Amino acid sequence: EAGVVQSPRYKIIEKKQPVAFWCNPISGHNTLYWYRQNLGQGPELLIRYENEEAVDDSQLPKDRFSAERLKGVDSTLKIQPAELGDSAVYLCASSQREGAYNEQFFGPGTRLTVL
Amino acid sequence: GDSVTQMEGPVTLSEEAFLTINCTYTATGYPSLFWYVQYPGEGLQLLLKATKADDKGSNKGFEATYRKETTSFHLEKGSVQVSDSAVYFCALTSGYSTLTFGKGTMLLVSP
C-alpha cells in the first residue's frame, strides 16, 4: 500500500514569492491534515479536512495561506506571499475517518526555506 | 488548552543501554496518548498508543503506560540499538482527531 505522497520534498524561494505544496493521501482515507513543523518543535495543525470539507481551519493564517481539497482526495496548500517566518517543514497526514483513535499516517514532508 | 511536555534532548546512550524519555500532559477529559518516531529523512510514524488509563502501549521493544494520576506517558526500552536513533514525539488527542505534539526528543545511540 502506498503511503502519503507529498511534493516537492524541498523548496527554496525568496520572500514575497508564492509557493504551493501538494499531498496525495492513502487511498480510501477520508480525513486529511496539514501540519507545520518549525525547527526544534513538534508539528502543529494548520487545517483538517473531512472529505472535501475543511472542518478545522482555526490555526490557518488566512491572510496568506489557503488550502483546497476539491474532489476529496488530493490537496494543495498555498502560501502567498511567503514570509521569512514561514520557513518550516509542512507535513500532510491522512486517516481513514475522523475520530480520536484512528491512526494518522504522515508523509515525508516538504521543507520550505524562505530567503 | 491541551499541551505535552517532553524532556529535552539530545539523549545520548550507548548500545544496549536502558532508555527513558519522559512525557507529561495537560488535557481536558480523557485523552488518547501516542508516541511517534521520526527517523532521519522520513515522515512521522506511529510507534505506540494507549487510549485509556493504565493501558500499556508496546511496539518494537518500546513501552509506555498511561498514568492518569501523574498525567504521564513515559517511553521506555530495555536495550537500545543504533537503529533506534531518531526523534521521538509524545502526542495526545482529546477526541477531535487533532494531535497535540510535544517538542520532540532526539535520541542518539552509539555502538
Boltz contact constraints between the chains, C-beta under 6 A:
constraints:
  - contact:
      token1: [A, 41]
      token2: [B, 103]
      max_distance: 6.0
  - contact:
      token1: [A, 42]
      token2: [B, 89]
      max_distance: 6.0
  - contact:
      token1: [A, 42]
      token2: [B, 101]
      max_distance: 6.0
  - contact:
      token1: [A, 42]
      token2: [B, 102]
      max_distance: 6.0
  - contact:
      token1: [A, 42]
      token2: [B, 103]
      max_distance: 6.0
  - contact:
      token1: [A, 42]
      token2: [B, 104]
      max_distance: 6.0
  - contact:
      token1: [A, 43]
      token2: [B, 101]
      max_distance: 6.0
  - contact:
      token1: [A, 45]
      token2: [B, 98]
      max_distance: 6.0
  - contact:
      token1: [A, 98]
      token2: [B, 97]
      max_distance: 6.0
  - contact:
      token1: [A, 100]
      token2: [B, 32]
      max_distance: 6.0
  - contact:
      token1: [A, 100]
      token2: [B, 93]
      max_distance: 6.0
  - contact:
      token1: [A, 100]
      token2: [B, 95]
      max_distance: 6.0
  - contact:
      token1: [A, 101]
      token2: [B, 32]
      max_distance: 6.0
  - contact:
      token1: [A, 101]
      token2: [B, 51]
      max_distance: 6.0
  - contact:
      token1: [A, 103]
      token2: [B, 46]
      max_distance: 6.0
  - contact:
      token1: [A, 106]
      token2: [B, 43]
      max_distance: 6.0
  - contact:
      token1: [A, 106]
      token2: [B, 44]
      max_distance: 6.0
  - contact:
      token1: [A, 107]
      token2: [B, 43]
      max_distance: 6.0
  - contact:
      token1: [A, 108]
      token2: [B, 43]
      max_distance: 6.0
